[in-house]
Amino acid sequence: MTNEPDLSQLLGDESPPIHFPNGLIGLEDWQDFILISHPEAGDLRLLQSLQDDRMSLILMDPRQINPNYKLTLTEPDAQTLGYSGDYRQPMPDGLDVYCILSVQDDPFIVTLNMLGPIIINWETQLGKQVVQANSNYNPRYPIAGAEADQGGE
């Protein structure tokens, strides 16, 4: 009998592998990830690289912060995701949308990158980070610890 903890209970539930054909913006070398969720983490998810276990990002559905969040996909985005639905919808059916959380220099300010959401098509197990170029979304939308302008809605 061993005294080691059951890691599956500590880490949470893992998704099937997700392939990002182009990597993530600024992280093109890492293309294969899993999404980890844990009941105690609430709406937060961990996007964990399968190529480097030191590389992970904390994600959140932007609609938890801004229920009116709308996604803009192009036809090439839909093709990269292997998405055959109507990509022109404000929130296309069958796709999950997440944004990256980050802690700014002041450790009590947490922001959400609403400008560059991560899109996952679970049917194809493909993902893509998409820049919302024609939007007013903020790459550092304050969600905690700031009384700053909440622009970008």
Phi and psi restraints in degrees (value plus and minus 20) as a CYANA .aco file:
   2 THR   PHI    -130.6   -90.6
   2 THR   PSI     133.9   173.9
   3 ASN   PHI    -119.0   -79.0
   3 ASN   PSI     -13.6    26.4
   4 GLU   PHI     -93.2   -53.2
   4 GLU   PSI     122.6   162.6
   5 PRO   PHI     -90.0   -50.0
   5 PRO   PSI     135.3   175.3
   6 ASP   PHI     -97.6   -57.6
   6 ASP   PSI      85.3   125.3
   7 LEU   PHI     -82.8   -42.8
   7 LEU   PSI     -49.7    -9.7
   8 SER   PHI     -83.6   -43.6
   8 SER   PSI     -51.9   -11.9
   9 GLN   PHI     -98.4   -58.4
   9 GLN   PSI     -49.2    -9.2
  10 LEU   PHI     -95.8   -55.8
  10 LEU   PSI     -61.9   -21.9
  11 LEU   PHI    -104.2   -64.2
  11 LEU   PSI     -51.5   -11.5
  12 GLY   PHI      82.8   122.8
  12 GLY   PSI    -188.2  -148.2
  13 ASP   PHI    -105.3   -65.3
  13 ASP   PSI     115.0   155.0
  14 GLU   PHI    -124.2   -84.2
  14 GLU   PSI     121.8   161.8
  15 SER   PHI    -100.8   -60.8
  15 SER   PSI     149.2   189.2
  16 PRO   PHI     -83.1   -43.1
  16 PRO   PSI     141.1   181.1
  17 PRO   PHI     -80.1   -40.1
  17 PRO   PSI     125.1   165.1
  18 ILE   PHI    -139.5   -99.5
  18 ILE   PSI     108.7   148.7
  19 HIS   PHI    -123.4   -83.4
  19 HIS   PSI     107.5   147.5
  20 PHE   PHI    -125.6   -85.6
  20 PHE   PSI      77.7   117.7
  21 PRO   PHI     -73.3   -33.3
  21 PRO   PSI     -53.0   -13.0
  22 ASN   PHI    -124.0   -84.0
  22 ASN   PSI     -12.0    28.0
  23 GLY   PHI      48.4    88.4
  23 GLY   PSI    -184.0  -144.0
  24 LEU   PHI    -126.0   -86.0
  24 LEU   PSI     140.0   180.0
  25 ILE   PHI     -80.7   -40.7
  25 ILE   PSI     102.0   142.0
  26 GLY   PHI      62.4   102.4
  26 GLY   PSI     -26.1    13.9
  27 LEU   PHI    -152.6  -112.6
  27 LEU   PSI      28.0    68.0
  28 GLU   PHI     -85.5   -45.5
  28 GLU   PSI     -41.8    -1.8
  29 ASP   PHI     -91.3   -51.3
  29 ASP   PSI     -42.8    -2.8
  30 TRP   PHI    -122.3   -82.3
  30 TRP   PSI      97.6   137.6
  31 GLN   PHI    -142.0  -102.0
  31 GLN   PSI     -31.5     8.5
  32 ASP   PHI    -140.5  -100.5
  32 ASP   PSI     107.6   147.6
  33 PHE   PHI    -158.9  -118.9
  33 PHE   PSI     146.8   186.8
  34 ILE   PHI    -147.7  -107.7
  34 ILE   PSI     136.4   176.4
  35 LEU   PHI    -127.1   -87.1
  35 LEU   PSI     106.1   146.1
  36 ILE   PHI    -132.2   -92.2
  36 ILE   PSI     110.7   150.7
  37 SER   PHI    -143.3  -103.3
  37 SER   PSI     130.9   170.9
  38 HIS   PHI    -160.9  -120.9
  38 HIS   PSI     116.2   156.2
  39 PRO   PHI     -74.9   -34.9
  39 PRO   PSI     -53.7   -13.7
  40 GLU   PHI     -98.5   -58.5
  40 GLU   PSI     -30.3     9.7
  41 ALA   PHI    -110.8   -70.8
  41 ALA   PSI     -23.6    16.4
  42 GLY   PHI      41.0    81.0
  42 GLY   PSI    -145.5  -105.5
  43 ASP   PHI    -102.0   -62.0
  43 ASP   PSI     -23.0    17.0
  44 LEU   PHI    -102.9   -62.9
  44 LEU   PSI     126.0   166.0
  45 ARG   PHI    -149.8  -109.8
  45 ARG   PSI     135.3   175.3
  46 LEU   PHI    -132.4   -92.4
  46 LEU   PSI     101.4   141.4
  47 LEU   PHI    -114.1   -74.1
  47 LEU   PSI      87.2   127.2
  48 GLN   PHI    -126.0   -86.0
  48 GLN   PSI     107.0   147.0
  49 SER   PHI     -88.0   -48.0
  49 SER   PSI     119.2   159.2
  50 LEU   PHI    -110.0   -70.0
  50 LEU   PSI     -30.3     9.7
  51 GLN   PHI    -114.4   -74.4
  51 GLN   PSI     -42.6    -2.6
  52 ASP   PHI    -169.3  -129.3
  52 ASP   PSI      88.0   128.0
  53 ASP   PHI     -87.9   -47.9
  53 ASP   PSI     -27.1    12.9
  54 ARG   PHI    -105.3   -65.3
  54 ARG   PSI     -29.7    10.3
  55 MET   PHI    -122.0   -82.0
  55 MET   PSI      92.7   132.7
  56 SER   PHI    -169.9  -129.9
  56 SER   PSI     135.3   175.3
  57 LEU   PHI    -151.0  -111.0
  57 LEU   PSI     124.9   164.9
  58 ILE   PHI    -112.8   -72.8
  58 ILE   PSI     108.4   148.4
  59 LEU   PHI    -139.9   -99.9
  59 LEU   PSI     139.0   179.0
  60 MET   PHI    -172.4  -132.4
  60 MET   PSI     124.9   164.9
  61 ASP   PHI     -88.4   -48.4
  61 ASP   PSI     102.3   142.3
  62 PRO   PHI     -83.3   -43.3
  62 PRO   PSI     -41.2    -1.2
  63 ARG   PHI     -91.2   -51.2
  63 ARG   PSI     -32.0     8.0
  64 GLN   PHI     -90.8   -50.8
  64 GLN   PSI     -47.2    -7.2
  65 ILE   PHI    -119.6   -79.6
  65 ILE   PSI     -61.8   -21.8
  66 ASN   PHI    -149.8  -109.8
  66 ASN   PSI      75.3   115.3
  67 PRO   PHI     -78.5   -38.5
  67 PRO   PSI     -38.4     1.6
  68 ASN   PHI    -113.1   -73.1
  68 ASN   PSI     -11.8    28.2
  69 TYR   PHI     -76.6   -36.6
  69 TYR   PSI     111.9   151.9
  70 LYS   PHI    -144.8  -104.8
  70 LYS   PSI     120.6   160.6
  71 LEU   PHI    -121.7   -81.7
  71 LEU   PSI     119.2   159.2
  72 THR   PHI    -136.9   -96.9
  72 THR   PSI      94.6   134.6
  73 LEU   PHI    -130.6   -90.6
  73 LEU   PSI     129.2   169.2
  74 THR   PHI    -122.7   -82.7
  74 THR   PSI     148.3   188.3
  75 GLU   PHI     -79.8   -39.8
  75 GLU   PSI     -63.1   -23.1
  76 PRO   PHI     -81.8   -41.8
  76 PRO   PSI     -55.3   -15.3
  77 ASP   PHI     -80.0   -40.0
  77 ASP   PSI     -68.0   -28.0
  78 ALA   PHI     -81.1   -41.1
  78 ALA   PSI     -59.3   -19.3
  79 GLN   PHI     -85.4   -45.4
  79 GLN   PSI     -63.2   -23.2
  80 THR   PHI     -79.6   -39.6
  80 THR   PSI     -57.1   -17.1
  81 LEU   PHI    -101.8   -61.8
  81 LEU   PSI     -27.7    12.3
  82 GLY   PHI      45.5    85.5
  82 GLY   PSI      12.4    52.4
  83 TYR   PHI    -112.7   -72.7
  83 TYR   PSI     102.9   142.9
  84 SER   PHI    -123.8   -83.8
  84 SER   PSI     -20.2    19.8
  85 GLY   PHI    -101.4   -61.4
  85 GLY   PSI    -189.8  -149.8
  86 ASP   PHI    -100.6   -60.6
  86 ASP   PSI      78.4   118.4
  87 TYR   PHI     -91.6   -51.6
  87 TYR   PSI     -31.7     8.3
  88 ARG   PHI    -102.1   -62.1
  88 ARG   PSI     -27.2    12.8
  89 GLN   PHI     -84.0   -44.0
  89 GLN   PSI     132.5   172.5
  90 PRO   PHI     -83.3   -43.3
  90 PRO   PSI     -45.7    -5.7
  91 MET   PHI    -167.6  -127.6
  91 MET   PSI      67.0   107.0
  92 PRO   PHI     -75.8   -35.8
  92 PRO   PSI     115.9   155.9
  93 ASP   PHI     -82.4   -42.4
  93 ASP   PSI     121.8   161.8
  94 GLY   PHI      65.6   105.6
  94 GLY   PSI     -21.3    18.7
  95 LEU   PHI    -132.0   -92.0
  95 LEU   PSI     119.1   159.1
  96 ASP   PHI    -115.6   -75.6
  96 ASP   PSI     121.9   161.9
  97 VAL   PHI    -142.6  -102.6
  97 VAL   PSI     108.7   148.7
  98 TYR   PHI    -154.3  -114.3
  98 TYR   PSI     133.6   173.6
  99 CYS   PHI    -143.2  -103.2
  99 CYS   PSI     133.2   173.2
 100 ILE   PHI    -104.9   -64.9
 100 ILE   PSI     111.1   151.1
 101 LEU   PHI    -110.2   -70.2
 101 LEU   PSI     125.9   165.9
 102 SER   PHI    -164.9  -124.9
 102 SER   PSI     132.0   172.0
 103 VAL   PHI    -121.3   -81.3
 103 VAL   PSI     104.4   144.4
 104 GLN   PHI    -100.2   -60.2
 104 GLN   PSI    -199.9  -159.9
 105 ASP   PHI     -72.0   -32.0
 105 ASP   PSI     -60.4   -20.4
 106 ASP   PHI     -98.7   -58.7
 106 ASP   PSI      96.1   136.1
 107 PRO   PHI     -85.1   -45.1
 107 PRO   PSI     -25.1    14.9
 108 PHE   PHI    -124.1   -84.1
 108 PHE   PSI     -10.8    29.2
 109 ILE   PHI    -131.4   -91.4
 109 ILE   PSI      97.7   137.7
 110 VAL   PHI    -133.8   -93.8
 110 VAL   PSI     112.5   152.5
 111 THR   PHI    -144.0  -104.0
 111 THR   PSI     141.0   181.0
 112 LEU   PHI    -141.9  -101.9
 112 LEU   PSI     109.1   149.1
 113 ASN   PHI    -103.7   -63.7
 113 ASN   PSI      69.3   109.3
 114 MET   PHI    -100.5   -60.5
 114 MET   PSI     -32.4     7.6
 115 LEU   PHI     -99.0   -59.0
 115 LEU   PSI     -48.9    -8.9
 116 GLY   PHI    -145.2  -105.2
 116 GLY   PSI      47.1    87.1
 117 PRO   PHI     -87.1   -47.1
 117 PRO   PSI     135.7   175.7
 118 ILE   PHI    -122.0   -82.0
 118 ILE   PSI     105.0   145.0
 119 ILE   PHI    -129.7   -89.7
 119 ILE   PSI     114.5   154.5
 120 ILE   PHI    -145.9  -105.9
 120 ILE   PSI     108.8   148.8
 121 ASN   PHI    -124.1   -84.1
 121 ASN   PSI      84.0   124.0
 122 TRP   PHI     -89.6   -49.6
 122 TRP   PSI     -45.2    -5.2
 123 GLU   PHI     -83.8   -43.8
 123 GLU   PSI     -59.2   -19.2
 124 THR   PHI    -122.0   -82.0
 124 THR   PSI     -30.8     9.2
 125 GLN   PHI      39.6    79.6
 125 GLN   PSI      18.1    58.1
 126 LEU   PHI    -134.2   -94.2
 126 LEU   PSI     127.6   167.6
 127 GLY   PHI    -154.0  -114.0
 127 GLY   PSI     142.1   182.1
 128 LYS   PHI    -177.6  -137.6
 128 LYS   PSI     120.0   160.0
 129 GLN   PHI    -113.5   -73.5
 129 GLN   PSI     108.5   148.5
 130 VAL   PHI    -140.8  -100.8
 130 VAL   PSI     103.7   143.7
 131 VAL   PHI    -101.4   -61.4
 131 VAL   PSI     107.6   147.6
 132 GLN   PHI    -107.2   -67.2
 132 GLN   PSI      50.8    90.8
 133 ALA   PHI     -78.9   -38.9
 133 ALA   PSI     -56.2   -16.2
 134 ASN   PHI    -120.4   -80.4
 134 ASN   PSI      16.6    56.6
 135 SER   PHI    -143.2  -103.2
 135 SER   PSI     151.8   191.8
 136 ASN   PHI    -121.6   -81.6
 136 ASN   PSI      -6.2    33.8
 137 TYR   PHI     -86.2   -46.2
 137 TYR   PSI     125.9   165.9
 138 ASN   PHI    -117.3   -77.3
 138 ASN   PSI     113.8   153.8
 139 PRO   PHI     -93.9   -53.9
 139 PRO   PSI     -31.8     8.2
 140 ARG   PHI    -152.1  -112.1
 140 ARG   PSI      39.6    79.6
 141 TYR   PHI     -92.1   -52.1
 141 TYR   PSI      94.0   134.0
 142 PRO   PHI     -88.8   -48.8
 142 PRO   PSI     109.2   149.2
 143 ILE   PHI    -140.1  -100.1
 143 ILE   PSI     -35.2     4.8
 144 ALA   PHI    -172.8  -132.8
 144 ALA   PSI     119.8   159.8
 145 GLY   PHI      58.6    98.6
 145 GLY   PSI      -9.2    30.8
 146 ALA   PHI    -155.8  -115.8
 146 ALA   PSI     121.4   161.4
 147 GLU   PHI    -119.1   -79.1
 147 GLU   PSI      -1.9    38.1
 148 ALA   PHI     -90.5   -50.5
 148 ALA   PSI     148.6   188.6
 149 ASP   PHI     -75.9   -35.9
 149 ASP   PSI     112.7   152.7
 150 GLN   PHI    -114.4   -74.4
 150 GLN   PSI      10.4    50.4
 151 GLY   PHI     -76.5   -36.5
 151 GLY   PSI     146.3   186.3
 152 GLY   PHI      76.5   116.5
 152 GLY   PSI       3.9    43.9
